[in-house]
Amino acid sequence: MTFEEFAAARLSVLLRFATVLAGERALAEDVVQEVLVRAHARWRRIGTLEQPEMYVRRMITNEYLSWRRRWARIIPVGSVGLPVSDAPDHATTHADQDALRTELAGLPKRQRAVLVLRYYEGLSDTEIAGVLDCSPGTVRGYASRALATLRVASYSDALKETR
């Protein structure tokens, strides 16, 4: 498969992945653009890999983490396009999604990356470890801490509503 074929076939999927990871469409577009430029230059090697898309996803994750370190800024939460359930009260659904996006944006970058890779991309702990270049145990630790943080935030929000 040529790079052009790969990019044409997988661009929208890679952009959605980066958008969920970054929480902001414009940043995701920048990250994907940077990665595709680098991937094009190295396509002779990347194209021969068993799973070139996984390699490019790893590049996207690394580029996103690098941008976060480089700019050391809080990423504004934008429209991620999470699937909407068939809830009768759409305002509640949107409020819940906004609250989740806000809480995800507040997580440390690696914890957020683990949750996005696990729950949005459906990767296993071993695959996530490969993307983030760490052990599966470290992935489970990040996931555990991230979920605990989200539970505490959710519980805290519920307490505020009852007051």
DSSP file (Angstrom, degrees, kcal/mol; ACC not computed):
  #  RESIDUE AA STRUCTURE BP1 BP2  ACC     N-H-->O    O-->H-N    N-H-->O    O-->H-N    TCO  KAPPA ALPHA  PHI   PSI    X-CA   Y-CA   Z-CA
    1    1 A M              0   0    0      0, 0.0     2,-0.1     0, 0.0     0, 0.0   0.000 360.0 360.0 360.0 132.3    0.0    0.0    0.0
    2    2 A T     >  -     0   0    0      1,-0.1     4,-2.4     4,-0.0     5,-0.2  -0.355 360.0-111.4 -78.3 164.5    1.4    3.4   -0.9
    3    3 A F  H  > S+     0   0    0      1,-0.2     4,-3.2     2,-0.2     5,-0.2   0.908 118.6  54.7 -62.2 -41.1    1.4    6.3    1.5
    4    4 A E  H  > S+     0   0    0      1,-0.2     4,-2.4     2,-0.2    -1,-0.2   0.905 109.3  47.0 -60.8 -42.0   -1.2    8.1   -0.5
    5    5 A E  H  > S+     0   0    0      2,-0.2     4,-2.3     1,-0.2    -1,-0.2   0.920 113.7  48.5 -64.4 -44.1   -3.6    5.1   -0.4
    6    6 A F  H  X S+     0   0    0     -4,-2.4     4,-2.5     2,-0.2     5,-0.2   0.948 113.2  46.6 -60.4 -49.7   -3.0    4.7    3.4
    7    7 A A  H  X S+     0   0    0     -4,-3.2     4,-1.7     1,-0.2    -2,-0.2   0.904 113.3  48.6 -62.7 -42.0   -3.6    8.4    4.0
    8    8 A A  H  < S+     0   0    0     -4,-2.4     4,-0.3    -5,-0.2    -1,-0.2   0.893 117.4  41.7 -64.9 -38.7   -6.8    8.5    1.9
    9    9 A A  H  < S+     0   0    0     -4,-2.3    -2,-0.2    -5,-0.2     4,-0.2   0.836 127.0  28.1 -78.2 -33.2   -8.2    5.4    3.6
   10   10 A R  H  X S+     0   0    0     -4,-2.5     4,-2.7    -5,-0.2     5,-0.3   0.448  87.8  98.2-113.5  -2.1   -7.3    6.2    7.2
   11   11 A L  H  X S+     0   0    0     -4,-1.7     4,-2.6    -5,-0.2     5,-0.2   0.917  86.8  47.0 -57.4 -48.1   -7.2   10.0    7.5
   12   12 A S  H  > S+     0   0    0     -4,-0.3     4,-2.2     1,-0.2    -1,-0.2   0.889 114.1  48.0 -64.7 -37.6  -10.7   10.4    9.0
   13   13 A V  H  > S+     0   0    0      2,-0.2     4,-2.4    -4,-0.2    -1,-0.2   0.921 113.3  47.3 -67.2 -44.0  -10.1    7.6   11.5
   14   14 A L  H  X S+     0   0    0     -4,-2.7     4,-2.5     1,-0.2    -2,-0.2   0.881 111.9  51.0 -65.3 -37.6   -6.7    9.0   12.6
   15   15 A L  H  X S+     0   0    0     -4,-2.6     4,-2.3    -5,-0.3    -1,-0.2   0.899 109.7  49.3 -67.6 -40.4   -8.2   12.4   12.9
   16   16 A R  H  X S+     0   0    0     -4,-2.2     4,-2.3     2,-0.2     5,-0.2   0.930 111.6  50.0 -62.4 -44.4  -11.1   11.2   15.1
   17   17 A F  H  X S+     0   0    0     -4,-2.4     4,-2.3     1,-0.2    -2,-0.2   0.938 112.7  46.0 -58.4 -48.4   -8.6    9.3   17.3
   18   18 A A  H  X S+     0   0    0     -4,-2.5     4,-3.0     1,-0.2     6,-0.3   0.855 110.1  54.7 -65.2 -35.1   -6.4   12.5   17.6
   19   19 A T  H  X S+     0   0    0     -4,-2.3     4,-2.6     2,-0.2     5,-0.3   0.920 110.6  44.6 -65.6 -43.7   -9.5   14.6   18.4
   20   20 A V  H  < S+     0   0    0     -4,-2.3    -2,-0.2     2,-0.2    -1,-0.2   0.909 116.1  48.2 -65.9 -40.0  -10.6   12.4   21.2
   21   21 A L  H  < S+     0   0    0     -4,-2.3    -2,-0.2    -5,-0.2    -1,-0.2   0.929 121.3  33.7 -64.9 -46.2   -7.0   12.3   22.5
   22   22 A A  H  < S-     0   0    0     -4,-3.0    -2,-0.2    -5,-0.2    -1,-0.2   0.767  93.1-139.0 -84.9 -26.9   -6.4   16.0   22.3
   23   23 A G  S  < S+     0   0    0     -4,-2.6    55,-2.6    -5,-0.3     2,-0.3   0.560  78.0  80.5  79.6   6.7   -9.9   17.2   23.2
   24   24 A E     >  -     0   0    0     -5,-0.3     4,-2.3    -6,-0.3     5,-0.2  -0.959  69.3-146.7-150.3 125.2   -9.7   19.9   20.5
   25   25 A R  H  > S+     0   0    0     -2,-0.3     4,-2.5     1,-0.2     5,-0.2   0.898  98.7  51.5 -61.8 -44.4  -10.2   19.5   16.8
   26   26 A A  H  > S+     0   0    0      1,-0.2     4,-2.0     2,-0.2    -1,-0.2   0.917 112.1  45.9 -63.2 -43.7   -7.7   22.2   15.7
   27   27 A L  H  > S+     0   0    0      1,-0.2     4,-2.7     2,-0.2    -1,-0.2   0.909 111.5  53.2 -64.4 -41.1   -4.9   20.7   17.9
   28   28 A A  H  X S+     0   0    0     -4,-2.3     4,-2.8     1,-0.2     5,-0.2   0.908 107.8  50.6 -60.5 -42.3   -5.8   17.2   16.6
   29   29 A E  H  X S+     0   0    0     -4,-2.5     4,-2.4     1,-0.2    -1,-0.2   0.911 111.2  48.6 -62.2 -42.1   -5.5   18.4   13.0
   30   30 A D  H  X S+     0   0    0     -4,-2.0     4,-2.5     2,-0.2    -2,-0.2   0.924 112.6  47.8 -62.9 -44.6   -2.1   19.9   13.7
   31   31 A V  H  X S+     0   0    0     -4,-2.7     4,-2.5     2,-0.2    -2,-0.2   0.939 113.4  46.7 -63.0 -47.7   -0.9   16.8   15.4
   32   32 A V  H  X S+     0   0    0     -4,-2.8     4,-2.9     1,-0.2     5,-0.2   0.900 111.5  52.2 -63.1 -40.3   -2.1   14.5   12.5
   33   33 A Q  H  X S+     0   0    0     -4,-2.4     4,-2.0    -5,-0.2    -1,-0.2   0.942 110.8  46.9 -61.2 -47.3   -0.6   16.8    9.9
   34   34 A E  H  X S+     0   0    0     -4,-2.5     4,-2.0     1,-0.2    -2,-0.2   0.919 114.5  47.6 -59.4 -44.2    2.8   16.8   11.7
   35   35 A V  H  X S+     0   0    0     -4,-2.5     4,-3.1     1,-0.2    -2,-0.2   0.912 110.3  50.6 -66.3 -43.1    2.7   13.0   12.0
   36   36 A L  H  X S+     0   0    0     -4,-2.9     4,-2.4     2,-0.2    -1,-0.2   0.859 108.0  53.5 -66.8 -33.3    1.7   12.4    8.4
   37   37 A V  H  X S+     0   0    0     -4,-2.0     4,-1.6    -5,-0.2    -1,-0.2   0.943 114.1  42.0 -62.7 -46.5    4.5   14.6    7.1
   38   38 A R  H  X S+     0   0    0     -4,-2.0     4,-1.2     1,-0.2    -2,-0.2   0.894 114.1  51.8 -67.2 -39.4    7.0   12.5    9.2
   39   39 A A  H  < S+     0   0    0     -4,-3.1     3,-0.3     1,-0.2     7,-0.2   0.886 106.8  54.0 -65.2 -38.1    5.3    9.2    8.2
   40   40 A H  H >< S+     0   0    0     -4,-2.4     3,-1.2     1,-0.2     4,-0.2   0.917 107.0  51.0 -61.4 -42.7    5.5   10.1    4.5
   41   41 A A  H 3< S+     0   0    0     -4,-1.6    -1,-0.2     1,-0.2    -2,-0.2   0.784 120.5  35.1 -65.3 -26.4    9.2   10.7    4.8
   42   42 A R  T >X S+     0   0    0     -4,-1.2     4,-2.4    -3,-0.3     3,-1.1   0.155  80.8 118.4-111.4  17.4    9.6    7.3    6.4
   43   43 A W  H <>  +     0   0    0     -3,-1.2     4,-3.1     1,-0.3     5,-0.3   0.788  64.3  67.1 -63.3 -29.0    7.0    5.4    4.5
   44   44 A R  H 34 S+     0   0    0     -4,-0.2     4,-0.3    -3,-0.2    -1,-0.3   0.909 114.3  31.3 -56.5 -39.8    9.4    2.9    2.9
   45   45 A R  H X4 S+     0   0    0     -3,-1.1     3,-0.8     2,-0.1     4,-0.4   0.910 122.6  47.0 -83.0 -46.4   10.0    1.5    6.4
   46   46 A I  H >< S+     0   0    0     -4,-2.4     3,-1.6     1,-0.2    -3,-0.2   0.894 106.6  58.8 -64.4 -40.4    6.6    2.1    8.0
   47   47 A G  T 3< S+     0   0    0     -4,-3.1    -1,-0.2     1,-0.3    -2,-0.1   0.707 101.6  55.5 -63.8 -20.7    4.7    0.7    5.0
   48   48 A T  T <  S+     0   0    0     -3,-0.8    -1,-0.3    -4,-0.3    -2,-0.2   0.543  84.8 107.7 -89.8  -6.8    6.5   -2.6    5.4
   49   49 A L  S <  S-     0   0    0     -3,-1.6    -3,-0.0    -4,-0.4    -4,-0.0  -0.291  80.1-119.8 -68.3 156.6    5.4   -3.1    9.0
   50   50 A E  S    S+     0   0    0      1,-0.3    -1,-0.1     2,-0.1    -4,-0.0   0.889 109.0  20.9 -63.3 -39.8    2.7   -5.6    9.8
   51   51 A Q     >  +     0   0    0      1,-0.1     4,-1.6     2,-0.1     3,-0.4  -0.692  67.4 169.8-130.4  79.6    0.4   -2.9   11.2
   52   52 A P  H  > S+     0   0    0      0, 0.0     4,-2.3     0, 0.0     5,-0.2   0.838  78.4  59.4 -61.8 -31.1    1.4    0.5    9.8
   53   53 A E  H  > S+     0   0    0      1,-0.2     4,-2.6     2,-0.2     5,-0.2   0.910 103.2  51.0 -64.8 -40.3   -1.7    2.1   11.2
   54   54 A M  H  > S+     0   0    0     -3,-0.4     4,-2.2     1,-0.2    -1,-0.2   0.893 109.9  50.8 -62.6 -38.3   -0.8    1.1   14.8
   55   55 A Y  H  X S+     0   0    0     -4,-1.6     4,-2.2     2,-0.2    -2,-0.2   0.923 110.8  47.7 -64.6 -43.3    2.6    2.6   14.3
   56   56 A V  H  X S+     0   0    0     -4,-2.3     4,-2.4     2,-0.2    -2,-0.2   0.882 109.7  53.4 -66.2 -37.5    1.1    5.9   13.0
   57   57 A R  H  X S+     0   0    0     -4,-2.6     4,-2.7     2,-0.2    -1,-0.2   0.902 108.1  50.7 -62.2 -39.9   -1.3    5.9   16.0
   58   58 A R  H  X S+     0   0    0     -4,-2.2     4,-2.8     1,-0.2    -2,-0.2   0.915 108.9  51.3 -63.1 -41.2    1.7    5.6   18.3
   59   59 A M  H  X S+     0   0    0     -4,-2.2     4,-2.6     2,-0.2    -2,-0.2   0.909 110.1  49.7 -60.5 -41.4    3.3    8.5   16.4
   60   60 A I  H  X S+     0   0    0     -4,-2.4     4,-2.7     2,-0.2    -2,-0.2   0.930 111.6  48.1 -63.3 -45.7    0.1   10.5   16.9
   61   61 A T  H  X S+     0   0    0     -4,-2.7     4,-2.6     1,-0.2    -2,-0.2   0.932 113.8  46.6 -61.1 -46.1    0.1    9.7   20.7
   62   62 A N  H  X S+     0   0    0     -4,-2.8     4,-2.3     2,-0.2    -1,-0.2   0.899 112.6  49.9 -64.2 -40.5    3.7   10.6   21.1
   63   63 A E  H  X S+     0   0    0     -4,-2.6     4,-2.6    -5,-0.2    -1,-0.2   0.917 111.1  49.4 -64.8 -42.6    3.3   13.8   19.1
   64   64 A Y  H  X S+     0   0    0     -4,-2.7     4,-2.4     2,-0.2    -2,-0.2   0.945 112.4  47.2 -60.8 -47.9    0.3   14.8   21.2
   65   65 A L  H  X S+     0   0    0     -4,-2.6     4,-2.1     1,-0.2    -1,-0.2   0.881 112.0  51.5 -61.8 -37.1    2.2   14.1   24.5
   66   66 A S  H  X S+     0   0    0     -4,-2.3     4,-3.0     2,-0.2    -1,-0.2   0.904 108.9  49.7 -66.1 -41.9    5.2   16.1   23.1
   67   67 A W  H  X S+     0   0    0     -4,-2.6     4,-2.6     2,-0.2     5,-0.4   0.900 109.2  52.6 -64.0 -39.8    3.0   19.1   22.3
   68   68 A R  H  X S+     0   0    0     -4,-2.4     4,-1.9     1,-0.2     5,-0.3   0.922 113.8  42.8 -61.9 -43.4    1.5   19.0   25.7
   69   69 A R  H  < S+     0   0    0     -4,-2.1    -2,-0.2     2,-0.2    -1,-0.2   0.930 114.6  51.0 -66.8 -44.1    5.0   19.0   27.3
   70   70 A R  H  < S+     0   0    0     -4,-3.0    -2,-0.2     1,-0.2    -1,-0.2   0.911 122.7  28.1 -62.9 -45.5    6.2   21.7   24.9
   71   71 A W  H  < S-     0   0    0     -4,-2.6    -1,-0.2    -5,-0.2    -2,-0.2   0.691  84.5-157.9 -92.9 -20.3    3.4   24.1   25.4
   72   72 A A     <  +     0   0    0     -4,-1.9     2,-0.3    -5,-0.4    -3,-0.1   0.898  45.0 133.7  42.0  56.0    2.5   23.2   29.0
   73   73 A R        -     0   0    0     -5,-0.3     2,-0.5     0, 0.0    -1,-0.2  -0.879  64.4-100.6-130.3 163.0   -0.9   24.6   28.6
   74   74 A I        -     0   0    0     -2,-0.3    32,-0.1    -3,-0.1    31,-0.0  -0.723  37.2-132.4 -83.2 129.2   -4.4   23.5   29.5
   75   75 A I        -     0   0    0     -2,-0.5     2,-0.0    30,-0.3    -1,-0.0  -0.713  21.0-123.3 -84.6 123.5   -6.2   22.3   26.4
   76   76 A P        -     0   0    0      0, 0.0     2,-0.6     0, 0.0    -1,-0.1  -0.358  26.7-114.5 -64.5 145.6   -9.7   23.7   26.0
   77   77 A V        +     0   0    0    -53,-0.1   -53,-0.2    -2,-0.0     2,-0.2  -0.713  44.2 172.7 -85.8 123.6  -12.4   21.2   25.8
   78   78 A G        -     0   0    0    -55,-2.6     2,-0.7    -2,-0.6   -54,-0.1  -0.417  46.0 -57.7-115.1-167.9  -14.1   21.2   22.5
   79   79 A S        +     0   0    0      1,-0.2   -54,-0.1    -2,-0.2    -1,-0.1  -0.666  47.8 176.7 -78.5 114.5  -16.7   19.1   20.7
   80   80 A V        -     0   0    0     -2,-0.7    -1,-0.2   -56,-0.1   -60,-0.1   0.713  38.7-126.2 -92.2 -24.5  -15.3   15.6   20.6
   81   81 A G        -     0   0    0      1,-0.2     3,-0.1   -62,-0.1    -2,-0.1   0.870  37.4-179.2  80.8  37.5  -18.3   14.0   19.0
   82   82 A L        -     0   0    0      1,-0.1    -1,-0.2   -62,-0.0    15,-0.0  -0.406  41.1 -89.9 -66.6 147.7  -18.9   11.2   21.5
   83   83 A P        -     0   0    0      0, 0.0     2,-0.5     0, 0.0    -1,-0.1  -0.336  40.1-134.7 -62.4 139.1  -21.9    9.0   20.7
   84   84 A V        -     0   0    0     -3,-0.1     6,-0.0     1,-0.0    10,-0.0  -0.818  15.8-136.9 -97.4 130.3  -25.1   10.3   22.1
   85   85 A S        -     0   0    0     -2,-0.5     2,-1.0     1,-0.1     8,-0.1  -0.232  30.8 -97.4 -77.4 173.8  -27.4    7.7   23.7
   86   86 A D        +     0   0    0      7,-0.0    -1,-0.1    -2,-0.0     4,-0.1  -0.253  65.8 154.4 -87.2  47.7  -31.2    7.6   23.2
   87   87 A A        -     0   0    0     -2,-1.0     6,-0.1     1,-0.1     3,-0.1  -0.547  46.6-136.6 -76.6 140.5  -31.9    9.5   26.4
   88   88 A P  S    S+     0   0    0      0, 0.0     2,-0.9     0, 0.0    -1,-0.1   0.842  95.7  59.4 -67.6 -31.8  -35.2   11.4   26.3
   89   89 A D     >  -     0   0    0      1,-0.2     4,-1.7     2,-0.1     3,-0.3  -0.808  64.3-179.0-100.7  97.1  -33.6   14.5   27.9
   90   90 A H  H  > S+     0   0    0     -2,-0.9     4,-2.7     1,-0.2     5,-0.2   0.798  78.6  61.8 -68.5 -28.5  -30.9   15.6   25.5
   91   91 A A  H  > S+     0   0    0      2,-0.2     4,-2.4     1,-0.2    -1,-0.2   0.917 105.4  47.2 -63.0 -42.0  -29.9   18.5   27.7
   92   92 A T  H  > S+     0   0    0     -3,-0.3     4,-2.6     2,-0.2    -2,-0.2   0.910 111.2  51.7 -64.5 -41.8  -29.0   16.1   30.4
   93   93 A T  H  X S+     0   0    0     -4,-1.7     4,-2.4     1,-0.2    -2,-0.2   0.938 112.1  45.3 -60.2 -47.5  -27.1   13.9   28.0
   94   94 A H  H  X S+     0   0    0     -4,-2.7     4,-2.7     1,-0.2    -1,-0.2   0.885 111.9  52.0 -65.7 -38.3  -25.1   16.9   26.7
   95   95 A A  H  X S+     0   0    0     -4,-2.4     4,-2.4    -5,-0.2    -1,-0.2   0.911 110.5  48.8 -63.6 -41.5  -24.4   18.2   30.2
   96   96 A D  H  X S+     0   0    0     -4,-2.6     4,-2.4     2,-0.2    -2,-0.2   0.914 112.3  48.1 -64.0 -42.6  -23.1   14.7   31.2
   97   97 A Q  H  X S+     0   0    0     -4,-2.4     4,-2.7     2,-0.2    -2,-0.2   0.905 111.8  49.8 -65.0 -40.8  -20.9   14.6   28.1
   98   98 A D  H  X S+     0   0    0     -4,-2.7     4,-2.4     2,-0.2    -2,-0.2   0.910 110.6  50.0 -62.9 -41.8  -19.5   18.1   28.8
   99   99 A A  H  X S+     0   0    0     -4,-2.4     4,-2.5     2,-0.2    -2,-0.2   0.910 111.4  48.7 -63.1 -41.8  -18.8   17.1   32.4
  100  100 A L  H  X S+     0   0    0     -4,-2.4     4,-2.8     2,-0.2    -2,-0.2   0.918 110.8  50.0 -64.8 -43.0  -17.0   14.0   31.2
  101  101 A R  H  X S+     0   0    0     -4,-2.7     4,-2.5     2,-0.2    -2,-0.2   0.911 111.3  49.7 -60.7 -41.6  -14.9   16.0   28.7
  102  102 A T  H  X S+     0   0    0     -4,-2.4     4,-1.2     2,-0.2    -2,-0.2   0.926 112.4  46.5 -63.1 -45.0  -14.0   18.5   31.3
  103  103 A E  H  X S+     0   0    0     -4,-2.5     4,-0.5     1,-0.2     3,-0.3   0.904 112.4  50.3 -65.4 -40.7  -12.9   15.7   33.7
  104  104 A L  H >< S+     0   0    0     -4,-2.8     3,-1.2     1,-0.2    -2,-0.2   0.903 107.4  54.4 -62.6 -40.5  -10.9   14.0   31.0
  105  105 A A  H 3< S+     0   0    0     -4,-2.5   -30,-0.3     1,-0.3    -1,-0.2   0.789 105.1  55.3 -64.2 -26.6   -9.2   17.2   30.1
  106  106 A G  H 3< S+     0   0    0     -4,-1.2    -1,-0.3    -3,-0.3    -2,-0.2   0.579  87.9  98.8 -83.4  -9.6   -8.1   17.6   33.8
  107  107 A L  S << S-     0   0    0     -3,-1.2    39,-0.0    -4,-0.5    -3,-0.0  -0.412  89.8 -91.8 -74.3 152.9   -6.4   14.2   33.9
  108  108 A P     >  -     0   0    0      0, 0.0     4,-2.5     0, 0.0     3,-0.2  -0.333  44.8-108.2 -58.1 150.0   -2.7   13.9   33.5
  109  109 A K  H  > S+     0   0    0      1,-0.2     4,-2.3     2,-0.2     5,-0.1   0.830 115.5  47.2 -57.9 -40.2   -1.8   13.4   29.8
  110  110 A R  H  > S+     0   0    0      2,-0.2     4,-2.3     1,-0.2    -1,-0.2   0.893 112.0  50.2 -71.5 -37.7   -0.7    9.7   30.1
  111  111 A Q  H  > S+     0   0    0     -3,-0.2     4,-2.2     2,-0.2    -2,-0.2   0.923 112.5  47.9 -63.5 -42.7   -3.8    8.7   32.2
  112  112 A R  H  X S+     0   0    0     -4,-2.5     4,-2.5     1,-0.2    -2,-0.2   0.919 110.2  51.9 -63.1 -43.2   -6.0   10.5   29.6
  113  113 A A  H  X S+     0   0    0     -4,-2.3     4,-2.7    -5,-0.2     5,-0.2   0.905 108.5  51.4 -60.5 -41.8   -4.2    8.7   26.7
  114  114 A V  H  X S+     0   0    0     -4,-2.3     4,-2.4     2,-0.2     5,-0.2   0.934 111.3  46.8 -61.8 -46.1   -4.7    5.3   28.4
  115  115 A L  H  X>S+     0   0    0     -4,-2.2     4,-2.9     2,-0.2     5,-0.7   0.906 113.7  47.9 -64.6 -40.7   -8.4    5.9   28.8
  116  116 A V  I  X>S+     0   0    0     -4,-2.5     5,-1.9     1,-0.2     4,-1.6   0.938 114.5  45.8 -64.8 -45.5   -8.8    7.1   25.2
  117  117 A L  I  <5S+     0   0    0     -4,-2.7     6,-2.5    -5,-0.2    -2,-0.2   0.865 119.7  41.3 -65.9 -35.2   -6.9    4.2   23.9
  118  118 A R  I  <5S+     0   0    0     -4,-2.4     4,-0.3     4,-0.2    -2,-0.2   0.951 128.3  23.7 -77.8 -51.2   -8.8    1.7   26.0
  119  119 A Y  I  <5S+     0   0    0     -4,-2.9    -3,-0.2    -5,-0.2    -2,-0.2   0.789 131.4  34.6 -93.9 -28.7  -12.3    2.9   25.8
  120  120 A Y  I  <<S+     0   0    0     -4,-1.6    -3,-0.2    -5,-0.7    -4,-0.1   0.881 131.0  29.6 -90.4 -44.5  -12.5    4.9   22.6
  121  121 A E  S   <S-     0   0    0     -5,-1.9    -3,-0.2     2,-0.1    -4,-0.2   0.674  97.2-133.6 -89.7 -18.4  -10.1    2.8   20.5
  122  122 A G        +     0   0    0     -6,-0.3    -4,-0.2    -4,-0.3     2,-0.2   0.781  45.8 160.4  73.6  26.8  -10.8   -0.5   22.2
  123  123 A L        -     0   0    0     -6,-2.5    -1,-0.2     1,-0.1     2,-0.1  -0.491  38.4-118.7 -81.9 152.5   -7.1   -1.5   22.6
  124  124 A S     >  -     0   0    0     -2,-0.2     4,-2.7     1,-0.1     5,-0.2  -0.348  31.0-103.2 -79.5 168.2   -5.9   -4.1   25.1
  125  125 A D  H  > S+     0   0    0      1,-0.2     4,-2.5     2,-0.2     5,-0.1   0.883 123.7  52.2 -60.3 -38.0   -3.5   -3.2   27.8
  126  126 A T  H  > S+     0   0    0      2,-0.2     4,-1.7     1,-0.2    -1,-0.2   0.910 110.8  46.5 -65.4 -42.3   -0.7   -4.9   25.9
  127  127 A E  H  > S+     0   0    0      2,-0.2     4,-2.0     1,-0.2    -2,-0.2   0.898 112.5  50.1 -66.8 -40.1   -1.5   -2.8   22.8
  128  128 A I  H  X S+     0   0    0     -4,-2.7     4,-2.8     1,-0.2     5,-0.2   0.910 107.6  54.4 -63.4 -41.4   -1.7    0.4   24.8
  129  129 A A  H  X>S+     0   0    0     -4,-2.5     5,-2.0     1,-0.2     4,-1.0   0.886 108.2  50.3 -59.4 -38.7    1.7   -0.5   26.4
  130  130 A G  H  <5S+     0   0    0     -4,-1.7    -1,-0.2     3,-0.2    -2,-0.2   0.892 111.8  46.9 -65.9 -39.7    3.1   -0.7   22.9
  131  131 A V  H  <5S+     0   0    0     -4,-2.0    -2,-0.2     1,-0.2    -1,-0.2   0.908 120.9  36.7 -68.2 -42.2    1.7    2.6   21.9
  132  132 A L  H  <5S-     0   0    0     -4,-2.8    -1,-0.2    -5,-0.1    -2,-0.2   0.478 106.5-124.5 -91.7  -2.8    2.9    4.4   25.0
  133  133 A D  T  <5S+     0   0    0     -4,-1.0     2,-0.3    -5,-0.2    -3,-0.2   0.955  72.7 105.5  58.1  54.6    6.2    2.5   25.3
  134  134 A C  S   <S-     0   0    0     -5,-2.0    -1,-0.2    -6,-0.1    -2,-0.1  -0.863  75.4 -77.9-146.5-179.9    5.6    1.2   28.8
  135  135 A S     >  -     0   0    0     -2,-0.3     4,-1.9     1,-0.1     3,-0.3  -0.473  36.1-116.8 -83.8 156.8    4.7   -2.0   30.5
  136  136 A P  H  > S+     0   0    0      0, 0.0     4,-2.4     0, 0.0     5,-0.2   0.843 117.1  58.0 -59.3 -32.6    1.1   -3.4   30.7
  137  137 A G  H  > S+     0   0    0      2,-0.2     4,-2.1     1,-0.2     5,-0.1   0.887 104.5  50.1 -63.6 -39.0    1.3   -3.1   34.5
  138  138 A T  H  > S+     0   0    0     -3,-0.3     4,-2.7     2,-0.2    -1,-0.2   0.893 108.6  53.0 -65.2 -39.8    2.0    0.6   34.1
  139  139 A V  H  X S+     0   0    0     -4,-1.9     4,-2.7     1,-0.2    -2,-0.2   0.936 109.2  48.5 -59.7 -46.9   -1.0    0.9   31.7
  140  140 A R  H  X S+     0   0    0     -4,-2.4     4,-2.6     1,-0.2    -1,-0.2   0.881 111.0  51.4 -62.5 -37.5   -3.2   -0.7   34.3
  141  141 A G  H  X S+     0   0    0     -4,-2.1     4,-2.5     2,-0.2     5,-0.2   0.926 110.5  47.5 -64.0 -45.6   -1.9    1.7   37.0
  142  142 A Y  H  X S+     0   0    0     -4,-2.7     4,-2.6     1,-0.2    -2,-0.2   0.926 113.9  48.2 -59.6 -45.0   -2.6    4.7   34.8
  143  143 A A  H  X S+     0   0    0     -4,-2.7     4,-2.8     2,-0.2     5,-0.2   0.917 111.3  50.1 -63.3 -43.4   -6.1    3.4   34.1
  144  144 A S  H  X S+     0   0    0     -4,-2.6     4,-2.2     1,-0.2    -1,-0.2   0.932 113.7  44.3 -61.7 -47.0   -6.8    2.7   37.8
  145  145 A R  H  X S+     0   0    0     -4,-2.5     4,-2.3     2,-0.2    -1,-0.2   0.896 114.1  50.2 -65.8 -39.6   -5.7    6.1   38.9
  146  146 A A  H  X S+     0   0    0     -4,-2.6     4,-2.3    -5,-0.2    -2,-0.2   0.933 112.4  46.1 -64.9 -45.4   -7.6    7.9   36.1
  147  147 A L  H  X S+     0   0    0     -4,-2.8     4,-2.4     2,-0.2    -1,-0.2   0.879 111.7  52.2 -66.0 -36.9  -10.8    6.0   36.8
  148  148 A A  H  X S+     0   0    0     -4,-2.2     4,-2.5    -5,-0.2    -1,-0.2   0.915 109.6  49.7 -63.7 -42.0  -10.4    6.7   40.5
  149  149 A T  H  X S+     0   0    0     -4,-2.3     4,-2.3     1,-0.2    -2,-0.2   0.916 111.7  48.1 -61.9 -43.4  -10.0   10.4   39.8
  150  150 A L  H  X S+     0   0    0     -4,-2.3     4,-2.4     2,-0.2    -2,-0.2   0.877 110.9  51.5 -65.8 -37.1  -13.1   10.4   37.6
  151  151 A R  H  X S+     0   0    0     -4,-2.4     4,-2.8     2,-0.2     5,-0.2   0.927 110.5  48.0 -64.7 -44.4  -15.1    8.5   40.3
  152  152 A V  H  X S+     0   0    0     -4,-2.5     4,-2.8     1,-0.2    -2,-0.2   0.922 113.0  48.4 -62.1 -43.7  -14.1   11.1   42.9
  153  153 A A  H  X S+     0   0    0     -4,-2.3     4,-2.4     2,-0.2    -1,-0.2   0.905 112.5  48.5 -63.5 -41.0  -15.0   14.0   40.6
  154  154 A S  H  X S+     0   0    0     -4,-2.4     4,-2.1     2,-0.2    -2,-0.2   0.912 113.2  47.0 -65.2 -42.8  -18.3   12.3   39.8
  155  155 A Y  H  X S+     0   0    0     -4,-2.8     4,-2.2     2,-0.2    -2,-0.2   0.905 111.7  51.3 -64.7 -42.0  -19.1   11.8   43.5
  156  156 A S  H  X S+     0   0    0     -4,-2.8     4,-2.0     1,-0.2    -2,-0.2   0.905 110.0  49.2 -62.0 -42.5  -18.0   15.3   44.3
  157  157 A D  H  X S+     0   0    0     -4,-2.4     4,-1.8     1,-0.2    -1,-0.2   0.890 109.3  52.5 -63.8 -39.3  -20.4   16.7   41.6
  158  158 A A  H  X S+     0   0    0     -4,-2.1     4,-1.2     1,-0.2    -2,-0.2   0.886 108.4  50.9 -64.8 -38.6  -23.2   14.5   43.0
  159  159 A L  H  X S+     0   0    0     -4,-2.2     4,-0.7     1,-0.2     3,-0.3   0.899 107.8  52.8 -64.8 -39.9  -22.7   16.0   46.5
  160  160 A K  H >< S+     0   0    0     -4,-2.0     3,-0.7     1,-0.2    -1,-0.2   0.872 106.8  53.1 -62.9 -36.6  -22.8   19.5   45.1
  161  161 A E  H 3< S+     0   0    0     -4,-1.8    -1,-0.2     1,-0.2    -2,-0.2   0.799 105.2  54.1 -70.3 -28.1  -26.1   18.8   43.4
  162  162 A T  H 3<        0   0    0     -4,-1.2    -1,-0.2    -3,-0.3    -2,-0.2   0.610 360.0 360.0 -82.6 -11.0  -27.7   17.6   46.6
  163  163 A R    <<        0   0    0     -4,-0.7    -1,-0.2    -3,-0.7    -2,-0.1   0.460 360.0 360.0 -82.4 360.0  -26.8   20.7   48.6
